[in-house]
Amino acid sequence: MKISNFWKSSASFSLLTLVSRVFGYVRDLIFTNYLGAGSIHDIFVVIFKIPNVFRSFFGEGALSQSLTPSIIEARAKTNKFLNQVFTILFISLVLFVFVVEIFPQFFVNIFAPGFSANDQKFDEAVGFLRLVFPYILLISIVAFFGAIQNSKKHFNVVAATPILFNLSLIVFAVLNNQLTLQVIGISILCAGIIQLMLNAFVTMRLSYFPKFDFNFDKKLLSSFFSRLLPAVFAAGIYQLNVLVDTIFASFLSTGSPTWLYLSDRLIQFPMGLFGVAIALVALPDMTELYIKKDSKNFNKTFLRGSLSTLLLGLATMIFYLFFSAEIISLLFKRGEFQEFDVAMTSASLVAYAYALPFLLNSKFFNSIFFATSKTKFVLLLGIVSLFINLLLNYLFIFIFGMGHVGLALATTCAALIVWLLSIIFLIYLRKSLA
């Protein structure tokens, strides 16, 4: 593996991610300007978190980390393997969407129990979930195509795909006089269709288009499924913790979900720009080096990736700690989003910011675990992280009364503990590769 190619691909992915984040900011700016931290915005950020979290299970996170190494290992039987995975994925998602469409109240009660205290808010949340949930089917198939592109080291379209999502929401918001939940929901579905069409076309150019194959080969699929469940936790650790934060926030005052959402969006900026980019580009190379038992280049890539993500995390953490209020004010203080909202969002951003070095580093560590098939440890990390976050959320809100800031701080504590456990395991892993 050429290290220069690795960094070139990472830089290209980061640049496209930066463009996506800029459009994401424009989208959030328009939404906060029109909606402030009111009820409609709260419903959007809480309810859309439901398909987003399941997307991290079925979609880009889990599929990328479990499917990409498995594609490389499948070799001559790649198309048969992919057709069988597609068949399972598609049928599972259709059934899941069907269940949610029939019982949306059940899922709103689970993921936003605080909304049940207000009948109008609850009914609007149920209607919005029913409208937007089919997006998970669209974006998960997009992620399937994206994993195929990643396995062939074509990263640019995958990085550019979120741009289309943000553009769709921006266009619909600007062209409508009133930004309602129905307008937002339709824009999300249109974005999913456009993203699917683009990635299907690119994957066809790489000589693959999915077909249904029900003659399942257990041996061929075993590698993928041995990675999938741990991948669900690896991709969803942070999203699960943010979802838990959102569930607890639904019990807090109006505005709390929006404050958490905006501060989390700013945390996701360096995560996507650096952590995800380096981890995603590293995964196919690390897998190949591990299969070839090239310990010298494997360890070289490991050290560079680990050090770069840690330093970038520290730099962005310091920046947010010193300039959180100024950043929030500059980006969002317009229209219905007032000074009080700036102060509340800034407070949760600071609490989240302490987690950045650990989150970026852990993103890269997960690529190492999946490249080396150390998936059981990732599963353990997910369980530990979720348990700690649940416990600390309860303590910080109901015992210490820290409000939405306590939710962000609990996520940070969970990220630190997961990082420490990963470091201990990686020391052992490096010795075994020497």
Secondary structure as UniProt FT lines:
FT   HELIX           3..35
FT   TURN            36..37
FT   HELIX           39..47
FT   HELIX           49..58
FT   HELIX           60..74
FT   HELIX           75..77
FT   HELIX           78..102
FT   HELIX           104..111
FT   HELIX           113..117
FT   HELIX           119..132
FT   TURN            133..134
FT   HELIX           135..151
FT   TURN            152..153
FT   HELIX           156..175
FT   HELIX           181..205
FT   TURN            206..207
FT   HELIX           218..249
FT   TURN            250..251
FT   TURN            254..255
FT   HELIX           256..270
FT   HELIX           271..276
FT   HELIX           277..292
FT   HELIX           295..332
FT   TURN            335..336
FT   HELIX           339..353
FT   TURN            354..355
FT   HELIX           356..371
FT   TURN            372..373
FT   HELIX           375..394
FT   HELIX           395..399
FT   HELIX           403..433
//
